[in-house]
Amino acid sequence: MPVVLYECENWALTLRKELWLKVFQYKVRRRIFGPKRVEIKGVWRRLRKEELNDLYPSPNIIRVIETRKMRWTVDIARIGV
């Protein structure tokens, strides 16, 4: 995640970018955890968002960006630029 969030403090987040980041976050999680086998039918299926959140309860990527923006704003205000 650090690579994706490089200099996110300066981004202007639009709704389109927020959607892209959320989709990217779930794609990465699905890639990491892989599909789930349904024992009854013997088939594989994709994990749903709720299941991915249960497996890896990290904070939402948008919330992380907003937190970093606020922290950066406070740092700039403290410096007095």
C-alpha positions as a Python dict, from the first residue, in 0.01 Angstrom:
ca = {
    (1, 'M'): (0, 0, 0),
    (2, 'P'): (283, 251, 54),
    (3, 'V'): (355, 257, -320),
    (4, 'V'): (-5, 342, -402),
    (5, 'L'): (-18, 617, -141),
    (6, 'Y'): (305, 791, -244),
    (7, 'E'): (252, 1168, -199),
    (8, 'C'): (-124, 1122, -159),
    (9, 'E'): (-129, 1437, 55),
    (10, 'N'): (-124, 1644, -265),
    (11, 'W'): (-395, 1458, -456),
    (12, 'A'): (-724, 1617, -546),
    (13, 'L'): (-962, 1328, -483),
    (14, 'T'): (-1261, 1322, -712),
    (15, 'L'): (-1540, 1068, -688),
    (16, 'R'): (-1398, 891, -992),
    (17, 'K'): (-1054, 859, -830),
    (18, 'E'): (-1207, 740, -503),
    (19, 'L'): (-1397, 469, -688),
    (20, 'W'): (-1082, 366, -875),
    (21, 'L'): (-886, 340, -548),
    (22, 'K'): (-1156, 130, -380),
    (23, 'V'): (-1174, -105, -678),
    (24, 'F'): (-795, -131, -682),
    (25, 'Q'): (-786, -210, -310),
    (26, 'Y'): (-1033, -498, -347),
    (27, 'K'): (-858, -630, -660),
    (28, 'V'): (-530, -648, -470),
    (29, 'R'): (-694, -822, -175),
    (30, 'R'): (-862, -1074, -405),
    (31, 'R'): (-531, -1141, -571),
    (32, 'I'): (-358, -1193, -236),
    (33, 'F'): (-621, -1419, -79),
    (34, 'G'): (-728, -1597, -398),
    (35, 'P'): (-1058, -1771, -464),
    (36, 'K'): (-1254, -1975, -212),
    (37, 'R'): (-1360, -2334, -274),
    (38, 'V'): (-1723, -2419, -209),
    (39, 'E'): (-1708, -2767, -58),
    (40, 'I'): (-2067, -2866, -136),
    (41, 'K'): (-2050, -2794, -510),
    (42, 'G'): (-1676, -2837, -552),
    (43, 'V'): (-1637, -2509, -742),
    (44, 'W'): (-1426, -2200, -686),
    (45, 'R'): (-1570, -1852, -639),
    (46, 'R'): (-1445, -1499, -581),
    (47, 'L'): (-1444, -1362, -230),
    (48, 'R'): (-1697, -1088, -160),
    (49, 'K'): (-1606, -752, -8),
    (50, 'E'): (-1737, -851, 333),
    (51, 'E'): (-1528, -1167, 335),
    (52, 'L'): (-1219, -972, 231),
    (53, 'N'): (-1279, -721, 509),
    (54, 'D'): (-1308, -1006, 759),
    (55, 'L'): (-982, -1161, 639),
    (56, 'Y'): (-786, -835, 639),
    (57, 'P'): (-956, -556, 836),
    (58, 'S'): (-733, -270, 724),
    (59, 'P'): (-868, 84, 712),
    (60, 'N'): (-1036, 208, 399),
    (61, 'I'): (-783, 354, 154),
    (62, 'I'): (-984, 679, 124),
    (63, 'R'): (-980, 724, 501),
    (64, 'V'): (-602, 671, 505),
    (65, 'I'): (-556, 939, 237),
    (66, 'E'): (-778, 1187, 423),
    (67, 'T'): (-588, 1123, 746),
    (68, 'R'): (-254, 1184, 575),
    (69, 'K'): (-388, 1504, 417),
    (70, 'M'): (-496, 1634, 757),
    (71, 'R'): (-162, 1543, 914),
    (72, 'W'): (23, 1716, 627),
    (73, 'T'): (-194, 2029, 665),
    (74, 'V'): (-116, 2047, 1036),
    (75, 'D'): (257, 2005, 966),
    (76, 'I'): (251, 2288, 709),
    (77, 'A'): (58, 2512, 950),
    (78, 'R'): (309, 2438, 1222),
    (79, 'I'): (598, 2532, 995),
    (80, 'G'): (425, 2857, 900),
    (81, 'V'): (471, 2850, 525),
}
